[in-house]
Amino acid sequence: MAKSRFPNFGVAAGLRTLVFPEICIMCEETNARICERCLSIWKAPARKVKFDQVPTYSIISYNQEVSKVVLKAKEEQNRDAQMLIAQAIHYGIGALLSNVGFTRALMVPIPSSKLAMRRRGESFLHPIMDLVVELNSKSMNLEQKNLLWDDLLKHQKKVRDQAGLTFFERTENLRGAFRATFDPGCPVILVDDVITTGATLKNAIAAFGERKMTVLGAVTACASAYQLLIR
């Protein structure tokens, strides 16, 4: 397990926070960029998600507090938020590999929409994937050490913002949304920040299926409470 990047505060840091108080990015209490309670939630064991198509793992149930972290990573490129999501994905990758048995694989992030890409300059998952690779390289799991990522998936049609859409609206919105740009010659592991209905992952898997490529599994940092109910 990689060493946390969230240090304990010493005396000097404590004095500094009296003048410039730091606020936890999740619970918004003071004296820590991420407090111990919130950090422990993000370090929970990976759980298998209720998703039929491929083995899928996630760490944390998606709620209002968790959504603050995801939003800070997406819209503010907050480094602490990015690291929390990267650590969760790292733990999920380890659980997936332990479950399926390792074969050579490539991590593939779900792409942001074209509108979000233009607004942010790149997919918000790209710097997070770099952090995942860094964490994997320090892992005790030999299989994880060699995992890299590539931007294989691209949008091939305009999609609406998924927020507020029903299950059926999400399904139709994302139907045929992705294409795989090339075959890496090995199975892939899909990576995303959140799984809610599973529509995004299903359509990403379909894009690889069109090219007869194998999806080894999927990992998300967060999942809806329903998706985390293990059958």
C-alpha positions as CSV (number, residue, x, y, z in Angstrom):
1,M,0.0,0.0,0.0
2,A,1.4,3.4,-1.0
3,K,2.2,5.9,1.7
4,S,-0.4,8.6,2.2
5,R,0.3,12.0,0.9
6,F,-1.7,13.6,3.7
7,P,0.8,14.4,6.5
8,N,0.0,14.8,10.2
9,F,0.2,18.4,11.4
10,G,3.0,19.3,13.8
11,V,3.3,22.2,16.2
12,A,4.4,24.7,13.5
13,A,1.6,23.6,11.2
14,G,-0.9,23.9,14.1
15,L,0.2,27.5,14.7
16,R,-0.1,28.3,11.1
17,T,-3.7,27.1,10.9
18,L,-4.6,29.6,13.7
19,V,-3.8,32.4,11.2
20,F,-4.7,30.6,7.9
21,P,-7.1,27.8,8.9
22,E,-7.3,24.9,6.5
23,I,-10.6,23.3,5.8
24,C,-11.2,19.6,5.0
25,I,-12.2,19.4,1.4
26,M,-14.9,16.8,2.3
27,C,-16.5,17.7,5.6
28,E,-15.4,21.3,5.6
29,E,-14.1,21.3,9.2
30,T,-10.9,23.2,9.9
31,N,-7.3,22.2,10.6
32,A,-6.7,19.7,7.9
33,R,-6.8,19.6,4.1
34,I,-8.5,16.2,4.6
35,C,-9.4,15.2,8.2
36,E,-8.6,11.7,9.6
37,R,-12.3,10.7,9.6
38,C,-12.8,11.5,5.9
39,L,-9.5,10.0,4.9
40,S,-10.4,6.7,6.6
41,I,-13.6,6.6,4.5
42,W,-11.6,6.8,1.3
43,K,-9.2,4.1,2.6
44,A,-12.0,1.6,3.1
45,P,-11.7,-1.9,1.5
46,A,-12.8,-2.2,-2.1
47,R,-16.2,-3.7,-2.6
48,K,-17.7,-5.5,-5.6
49,V,-20.3,-3.5,-7.4
50,K,-23.7,-4.7,-8.5
51,F,-22.8,-4.8,-12.2
52,D,-23.4,-7.8,-14.4
53,Q,-21.1,-7.3,-17.4
54,V,-17.6,-7.4,-15.9
55,P,-16.1,-7.6,-12.4
56,T,-16.3,-4.1,-11.0
57,Y,-15.0,-2.7,-7.8
58,S,-15.5,0.6,-5.9
59,I,-14.4,2.1,-2.6
60,I,-16.8,4.6,-1.3
61,S,-20.6,5.2,-1.4
62,Y,-21.4,8.4,-3.4
63,N,-23.1,11.0,-1.2
64,Q,-23.2,14.8,-0.8
65,E,-19.9,15.0,1.1
66,V,-18.1,12.7,-1.4
67,S,-19.5,14.7,-4.3
68,K,-17.7,17.8,-3.0
69,V,-14.4,15.9,-3.4
70,V,-15.2,14.8,-6.9
71,L,-16.3,18.3,-7.9
72,K,-13.1,19.8,-6.5
73,A,-11.1,17.3,-8.6
74,K,-13.1,18.0,-11.7
75,E,-13.6,21.8,-11.6
76,E,-10.7,23.0,-9.5
77,Q,-8.0,20.4,-10.2
78,N,-7.6,20.3,-6.4
79,R,-4.5,18.1,-5.8
80,D,-5.8,16.6,-2.6
81,A,-9.1,15.7,-4.2
82,Q,-7.3,14.1,-7.1
83,M,-5.1,12.0,-4.7
84,L,-8.1,10.8,-2.8
85,I,-9.7,9.6,-6.0
86,A,-6.4,8.1,-7.3
87,Q,-5.9,6.2,-4.0
88,A,-9.4,4.8,-4.2
89,I,-8.9,3.6,-7.8
90,H,-5.5,2.1,-6.8
91,Y,-7.2,0.1,-4.1
92,G,-9.9,-1.0,-6.5
93,I,-7.4,-2.1,-9.1
94,G,-5.7,-4.3,-6.4
95,A,-9.0,-5.9,-5.5
96,L,-9.9,-6.5,-9.2
97,L,-6.6,-8.2,-10.0
98,S,-6.8,-10.4,-6.9
99,N,-10.3,-11.5,-8.1
100,V,-9.7,-12.2,-11.8
101,G,-6.1,-13.4,-11.8
102,F,-3.6,-11.2,-13.6
103,T,-3.2,-11.1,-17.4
104,R,-1.4,-8.2,-19.0
105,A,-3.8,-5.3,-19.1
106,L,-4.1,-1.6,-19.8
107,M,-6.1,0.9,-17.7
108,V,-8.4,3.0,-19.8
109,P,-10.2,6.0,-18.3
110,I,-13.8,6.9,-19.4
111,P,-13.4,10.1,-21.4
112,S,-15.0,13.4,-20.3
113,S,-17.6,14.9,-22.7
114,K,-16.2,17.1,-25.5
115,L,-17.7,20.2,-23.8
116,A,-16.0,19.4,-20.5
117,M,-12.7,18.7,-22.3
118,R,-12.9,22.2,-24.0
119,R,-13.7,23.8,-20.7
120,R,-11.0,22.1,-18.6
121,G,-8.4,21.6,-21.3
122,E,-8.2,17.8,-20.8
123,S,-10.1,15.0,-19.2
124,F,-10.1,15.5,-15.4
125,L,-9.2,11.8,-15.1
126,H,-5.8,12.2,-16.9
127,P,-3.8,13.7,-14.0
128,I,-5.6,11.2,-11.7
129,M,-4.5,8.3,-13.9
130,D,-0.9,9.5,-13.7
131,L,-1.2,9.4,-9.9
132,V,-2.7,5.9,-10.0
133,V,0.3,4.7,-12.1
134,E,2.6,6.3,-9.5
135,L,0.8,4.6,-6.6
136,N,0.8,1.3,-8.5
137,S,4.5,1.5,-9.1
138,K,5.0,1.7,-5.3
139,S,2.6,-1.2,-4.6
140,M,3.6,-4.5,-3.1
141,N,1.4,-6.2,-5.8
142,L,3.8,-7.1,-8.6
143,E,1.1,-7.1,-11.2
144,Q,0.1,-3.5,-10.3
145,K,3.6,-2.2,-10.7
146,N,3.5,-2.7,-14.5
147,L,0.0,-1.3,-15.2
148,L,-0.1,1.8,-17.5
149,W,-3.0,3.7,-18.9
150,D,-3.9,5.1,-22.3
151,D,-6.7,7.2,-23.7
152,L,-8.2,4.5,-26.0
153,L,-11.9,5.7,-25.7
154,K,-13.2,8.7,-27.6
155,H,-16.7,10.2,-27.9
156,Q,-18.2,9.8,-31.3
157,K,-21.5,11.6,-30.7
158,K,-22.7,14.5,-28.6
159,V,-24.0,13.5,-25.2
160,R,-26.0,15.4,-22.6
161,D,-24.9,16.0,-19.1
162,Q,-25.8,12.9,-17.2
163,A,-26.8,14.7,-14.0
164,G,-30.5,14.4,-13.3
165,L,-31.2,11.9,-16.1
166,T,-33.2,8.7,-15.3
167,F,-31.8,5.3,-16.0
168,F,-33.5,5.0,-19.3
169,E,-32.5,8.6,-20.3
170,R,-28.9,7.8,-19.4
171,T,-29.0,4.6,-21.5
172,E,-30.3,6.3,-24.6
173,N,-28.0,9.3,-24.0
174,L,-24.9,7.1,-24.1
175,R,-25.9,4.5,-26.6
176,G,-23.2,4.4,-29.2
177,A,-21.4,7.3,-27.5
178,F,-17.9,5.7,-27.5
179,R,-15.4,4.2,-29.9
180,A,-12.1,2.5,-29.3
181,T,-9.3,4.2,-31.2
182,F,-7.0,1.2,-31.4
183,D,-6.4,-2.4,-30.1
184,P,-3.6,-2.4,-27.5
185,G,-3.2,-6.2,-27.9
186,C,-4.2,-6.9,-24.3
187,P,-7.3,-6.8,-22.1
188,V,-8.3,-3.4,-20.7
189,I,-9.5,-2.3,-17.3
190,L,-12.0,0.6,-17.4
191,V,-11.6,3.4,-14.9
192,D,-14.1,6.1,-13.9
193,D,-14.8,8.4,-10.9
194,V,-18.4,7.3,-10.2
195,I,-20.8,4.5,-11.2
196,T,-24.5,5.2,-10.7
197,T,-26.7,3.3,-13.2
198,G,-23.8,1.6,-15.0
199,A,-24.9,3.0,-18.4
200,T,-21.5,4.6,-19.0
201,L,-19.6,1.4,-18.4
202,K,-22.0,-0.7,-20.4
203,N,-21.5,1.6,-23.5
204,A,-17.8,1.7,-23.0
205,I,-17.7,-2.1,-22.9
206,A,-19.8,-2.2,-26.0
207,A,-17.2,0.0,-27.8
208,F,-14.5,-2.5,-27.1
209,G,-16.8,-5.4,-28.0
210,E,-17.2,-4.0,-31.5
211,R,-13.5,-4.5,-31.9
212,K,-13.5,-7.9,-30.3
213,M,-11.4,-6.6,-27.4
214,T,-11.5,-8.0,-23.9
215,V,-12.5,-5.9,-20.9
216,L,-10.9,-7.5,-17.8
217,G,-13.0,-5.5,-15.4
218,A,-13.8,-2.0,-14.2
219,V,-12.9,0.2,-11.2
220,T,-14.5,3.4,-10.0
221,A,-13.6,5.5,-7.0
222,C,-17.3,5.9,-5.9
223,A,-20.6,4.1,-6.5
224,S,-24.2,4.8,-5.7
225,A,-25.5,3.1,-2.5
226,Y,-27.6,0.8,-4.7
227,Q,-24.6,-0.3,-6.8
228,L,-22.6,-1.2,-3.7
229,L,-25.2,-3.7,-2.5
230,I,-23.4,-7.0,-3.1
231,R,-25.6,-9.8,-4.4
